[in-house]
Amino acid sequence: MELQPNKKLYFASDFHLGVPTYEASREREDKIVSWLTSIQSDAQVIYLVGDIFDVWFEYKRAIPKYFTRFFGKIAELTDSGIEVFLFTGNHDMWMFDYLEKELGVKILREGIEFEANGKSFLVAHGDGLGPGDRGYKFIKAVFRNKMCQWLFARFHPNFGLGLANFFSRKSRKHSVNDDNFLGEDKEWLMTYSKEKLQEKHVDYFIYGHRHHVVEFPLTENSTYFNLGEWISQNNYLVFDGEKCELKKFEV
């Protein structure tokens, strides 16, 4: 990929739209839409790196309520020619084809590697990568199973989405203290990145999932980034064709 003159790549993650309350989510949604508007003039590609929704499941003829302003903005961006990639995360992995058809986004269910202006990137939500967390890896495999998805779809949407919201909130309460940066030797995504560097050089590793904002040099020429979340932080990453820079959106 070569960036067009004065164009940039943008990365953001973990909006968790839908929690903790309708009012708080709406306020955050408005902030996200304002951020997308602010980058609209110079964005060539926007990568939304997972957990955009706190809960998402597409029934054949029903989807979760709300998020109308966010959807409208994304459709406006793609209609104008801006590419938008939407990664599935551990909270919203049950995306199928609705958002691709209606909004023109490209759904990514795994991490991707690409080059832009001579720089190499590895971008992934980050859930299930690296050593450890075997319990979650098992659950993720179950959730991705086509038969399990079919069985869940047999639930009425009111019950199914209510059940998913219940477990999502329970999971967050259980892991509320797990979002702090644990240090280079204990962060599984850093371990994963270092293992990838043994295979080939990557200039920028970019992840979400961990809810902390981190810029960490793995080597002289390779940098690890975590994008944080938008419940309280409002951070994003921008690549201007030469370097990546973490920024904070201020309304």
C-alpha positions in Angstrom: 0.0 0.0 0.0 1.2 3.5 -0.8 -0.5 6.4 0.9 -1.9 9.1 -1.2 -0.5 12.6 -0.7 -1.5 14.0 2.7 -3.4 10.8 3.6 -3.1 8.7 6.8 -3.9 5.4 8.4 -5.9 5.5 11.6 -6.3 2.8 14.3 -8.7 2.7 17.3 -10.1 -0.1 19.4 -12.4 -1.2 22.2 -15.3 1.3 22.0 -17.5 -1.2 23.9 -20.7 0.5 22.7 -23.7 -0.5 24.8 -22.2 -0.3 28.3 -22.4 0.5 31.1 -25.6 2.4 30.6 -27.6 3.7 27.6 -26.7 7.3 28.5 -23.0 6.6 28.9 -22.9 4.6 25.7 -24.7 7.4 23.8 -22.3 10.0 25.0 -19.4 7.8 24.0 -21.0 7.1 20.6 -21.3 10.9 20.0 -17.6 11.3 20.9 -16.6 8.5 18.5 -18.6 10.1 15.7 -16.9 13.4 16.4 -13.5 11.8 16.2 -14.4 10.1 12.9 -15.6 13.4 11.5 -12.3 15.1 12.6 -10.2 12.5 10.6 -12.5 12.2 7.6 -10.6 14.7 5.5 -7.2 13.0 5.6 -8.1 9.3 6.4 -7.2 6.8 3.6 -7.9 3.7 5.7 -9.5 3.3 9.2 -8.9 0.2 11.2 -11.3 -0.5 14.1 -9.5 -3.2 16.0 -12.2 -5.1 17.8 -14.7 -4.9 20.7 -16.4 -2.0 19.0 -19.6 -3.4 20.5 -19.8 -4.8 24.0 -22.2 -7.4 22.7 -23.1 -8.3 19.2 -25.0 -11.2 17.6 -26.7 -11.1 14.2 -29.9 -13.1 14.0 -31.2 -13.7 10.5 -33.8 -10.9 10.8 -32.7 -9.0 13.9 -29.6 -7.1 15.2 -28.9 -5.3 18.5 -30.7 -2.0 18.9 -29.0 1.4 19.1 -25.7 2.6 17.5 -27.6 4.4 14.7 -25.3 7.5 14.7 -22.2 5.4 14.6 -23.6 3.3 11.7 -24.6 6.3 9.8 -21.1 7.8 10.1 -19.4 4.6 9.0 -21.7 4.4 6.0 -20.8 8.0 5.1 -17.1 7.3 5.3 -17.2 4.2 3.1 -19.6 5.9 0.6 -17.0 8.7 0.3 -14.3 6.1 -0.6 -12.5 5.7 2.7 -11.8 2.0 3.5 -13.0 0.9 6.9 -11.8 -2.5 8.4 -13.7 -3.8 11.3 -12.0 -6.5 13.4 -14.1 -8.9 15.5 -13.1 -8.9 19.2 -13.8 -11.2 22.0 -17.0 -9.3 22.8 -18.4 -9.0 19.3 -17.0 -12.0 17.4 -20.5 -12.9 16.2 -20.5 -10.6 13.3 -21.6 -12.2 10.0 -22.5 -10.2 6.9 -24.9 -7.5 7.9 -22.4 -4.8 8.5 -20.5 -5.5 5.4 -23.7 -5.3 3.3 -25.2 -2.3 5.0 -22.1 -0.2 5.9 -19.5 -1.3 3.3 -16.9 -2.2 5.9 -14.6 -5.2 5.6 -14.9 -7.6 8.5 -11.6 -9.2 9.7 -11.8 -12.3 11.9 -8.1 -12.7 12.3 -5.1 -10.4 12.5 -3.6 -9.0 9.3 -0.1 -8.2 8.1 0.6 -5.5 5.4 3.0 -2.9 4.3 2.4 0.8 3.9 5.0 3.2 2.5 7.7 0.6 3.1 6.7 0.0 6.8 5.5 -3.4 7.9 2.4 -3.8 10.2 0.8 -6.6 12.2 -2.6 -5.6 13.4 -4.9 -7.8 15.6 -7.4 -7.4 18.4 -5.2 -9.6 20.5 -7.5 -12.0 22.2 -6.2 -15.5 22.4 -2.7 -14.6 21.0 0.5 -15.6 22.8 1.0 -18.1 25.6 -1.5 -18.8 28.4 -5.2 -18.1 28.7 -6.1 -21.6 27.7 -9.6 -21.3 29.2 -10.5 -18.4 27.0 -8.9 -20.0 23.9 -11.3 -23.0 24.5 -14.3 -20.7 24.9 -13.3 -18.8 21.8 -13.2 -22.1 19.8 -16.7 -23.0 21.1 -18.1 -19.6 20.2 -16.7 -19.8 16.7 -18.2 -23.2 16.2 -20.9 -23.1 13.5 -23.1 -25.5 15.3 -22.9 -23.5 18.6 -23.8 -20.3 16.6 -26.8 -22.1 15.1 -28.0 -23.3 18.5 -27.6 -19.8 20.0 -29.6 -18.4 17.1 -32.5 -20.6 18.2 -33.0 -18.3 21.3 -35.4 -15.5 20.9 -33.4 -12.2 20.4 -34.7 -10.7 23.7 -33.4 -13.7 25.6 -30.3 -14.4 23.6 -29.0 -10.8 23.7 -30.0 -10.5 27.3 -28.0 -13.6 28.2 -25.0 -12.3 26.2 -25.1 -9.0 28.0 -25.3 -10.7 31.4 -22.2 -12.8 30.7 -20.3 -9.8 29.2 -20.9 -7.7 32.3 -19.9 -10.6 34.6 -16.7 -11.2 32.6 -15.8 -7.5 32.9 -16.4 -7.4 36.6 -14.2 -10.4 37.0 -11.4 -8.9 35.0 -11.6 -5.3 36.1 -8.1 -5.5 37.6 -6.5 -7.3 34.7 -6.2 -4.2 32.4 -3.1 -2.8 34.0 0.2 -3.1 32.2 1.9 -6.1 33.7 5.4 -5.5 32.3 7.4 -6.7 29.3 7.9 -10.2 30.6 4.2 -10.8 31.6 2.3 -9.4 28.7 1.3 -12.2 26.4 0.9 -10.0 23.4 4.5 -8.8 23.8 5.7 -12.4 24.0 3.7 -13.1 20.9 5.2 -10.1 19.1 8.8 -11.1 20.1 8.1 -14.6 18.7 6.9 -13.1 15.4 10.1 -11.0 15.3 12.1 -14.3 15.3 10.4 -15.2 12.1 10.6 -11.9 10.3 10.9 -8.1 10.9 7.8 -6.1 11.7 8.0 -2.4 12.2 4.7 -1.9 14.1 2.7 -4.4 16.2 -0.8 -2.9 16.9 -3.3 -4.4 19.3 -6.4 -3.7 21.3 -8.0 -5.9 23.9 -5.8 -5.1 26.9 -7.4 -1.7 27.7 -4.1 0.1 28.4 -2.3 2.5 26.2 1.2 1.4 25.5 4.1 2.3 23.2 7.0 0.0 23.8 10.2 -0.5 21.7 10.7 -4.2 21.2 13.9 -3.5 19.2 15.6 -0.5 17.7 13.3 -0.7 14.7 10.2 -2.5 16.0 7.5 -1.0 18.2 4.6 -2.5 20.1 1.4 -0.4 20.5 -1.7 -1.1 22.5 -4.6 1.2 21.6 -6.4 1.3 24.9 -10.2 1.8 25.1 -12.7 4.6 24.7 -14.7 4.1 27.9 -12.3 6.6 29.6 -9.2 7.0 27.5 -10.2 8.0 23.9 -6.8 7.2 22.4 -6.0 6.3 18.8 -3.0 5.7 16.6 -2.1 7.5 13.3 0.4 6.6 10.6 1.3 9.6 8.5 3.4 7.7 6.0 6.6 8.0 8.0 5.9 7.1 11.6 3.1 6.0 14.0 2.0 8.3 16.8 -0.5 7.7 19.7 -2.9 10.5 20.2 -5.8 11.3 22.5 -9.0 12.7 21.1 -10.3 15.8 22.9 -13.7 17.1 22.1 
